[in-house]
Every structure is written in structure tokens, then in C-alpha cells.
Amino acid sequence: MLILAEVSERLLEKDVLVPLVIGGSIVLVVLFKTIAGVIRSVSRERTRREIAAFIAEGSMTPEQGERLMKAGREAGQPGCGA
């Protein structure tokens, strides 16, 4: 119990607390950006597969599918093919 009190006391000192908060914030930002990138990639791949399925079943031409995948890129977004 004494060790825990010493550790918590040391962590609350200003010379440790500020770098700890800054480091923790950086780790959280990197973690959230990584998760967002993974979600974006999974969504993009799912969209590409759905477009390919529409083309395979004949309800969409390959040209229409290509236009759909390029649509986001024309608006300045990465699009499905990026």
C-alpha cells in the first residue's frame, strides 16, 4: 500500500504529470487515426466488392462501375480506387 501511495504521489508531481499527459494524448491521437484509417479502408473495399458484384450480375456496366469508383476522387476525396 505504501508503494502505491509513493507512485501516485510521484505521478502527481508537475515534472512528471505534464509529460505524461502530453505523451498519453499523442498515443490516443495516433490510436484514433489508425482505427479511422482501418475503418475507411474496410469500407472502401466493401464498396469495391459491391460494385464488382453488380457488374458481375449484369445490373451495371463496367463503365458505370468505373465512374462510381472515380466519383469521390473528382470531388477531392480519395475515392474507391485510391
C-alpha positions in Angstrom: 0.0 0.0 0.0 2.9 2.3 0.8 4.4 1.7 -2.7 1.2 2.6 -4.4 1.0 5.9 -2.4 4.6 6.7 -3.4 3.9 6.0 -7.0 0.7 8.1 -7.1 2.5 10.9 -5.3 5.3 10.9 -7.8 2.9 10.8 -10.8 1.1 13.9 -9.5 4.3 16.0 -9.4 4.4 18.6 -12.1 7.6 17.4 -13.7 6.0 14.0 -14.4 2.4 14.9 -14.9 2.8 17.2 -17.8 4.9 14.9 -20.0 2.6 12.0 -19.0 -0.5 13.9 -20.2 1.3 15.0 -23.4 2.5 11.5 -24.2 -0.8 10.0 -23.4 -2.6 12.5 -25.7 -0.2 11.7 -28.6 -0.8 8.0 -28.1 -4.6 8.5 -28.2 -4.5 10.6 -31.3 -2.4 8.0 -33.1 -4.7 5.2 -32.0 -7.8 7.0 -33.1 -6.3 7.9 -36.5 -5.2 4.3 -37.0 -8.6 3.0 -36.2 -10.3 5.6 -38.5 -7.9 4.6 -41.4 -8.7 0.9 -40.9 -12.5 1.6 -40.9 -12.1 3.7 -44.1 -10.1 1.0 -45.8 -12.6 -1.7 -44.9 -15.5 0.5 -46.2 -13.7 1.3 -49.4 -13.0 -2.4 -50.1 -16.6 -3.3 -49.3 -17.8 -0.7 -51.8 -15.5 -2.0 -54.5 -16.8 -5.6 -53.9 -20.4 -4.5 -54.1 -19.7 -2.6 -57.4 -18.0 -5.7 -58.7 -21.0 -7.9 -57.8 -23.4 -5.5 -59.6 -21.2 -5.7 -62.7 -21.0 -9.5 -62.5 -24.7 -9.9 -62.2 -25.2 -7.5 -65.2 -27.2 -4.8 -63.5 -24.3 -2.4 -64.0 -21.9 -1.9 -66.9 -18.2 -1.9 -66.2 -18.1 1.8 -67.4 -20.7 2.7 -64.8 -18.7 0.9 -62.1 -15.6 2.7 -63.1 -17.4 6.1 -62.9 -18.7 5.2 -59.5 -15.2 4.4 -58.2 -13.8 7.6 -59.6 -16.6 9.8 -58.4 -15.1 10.5 -54.9 -11.7 11.4 -56.4 -13.1 14.1 -58.7 -14.6 15.8 -55.6 -11.2 15.8 -53.9 -11.7 12.7 -51.9 -9.7 9.6 -52.2 -12.5 7.5 -53.8 -12.9 3.8 -54.0 -9.8 3.1 -56.1 -7.3 5.0 -54.0 
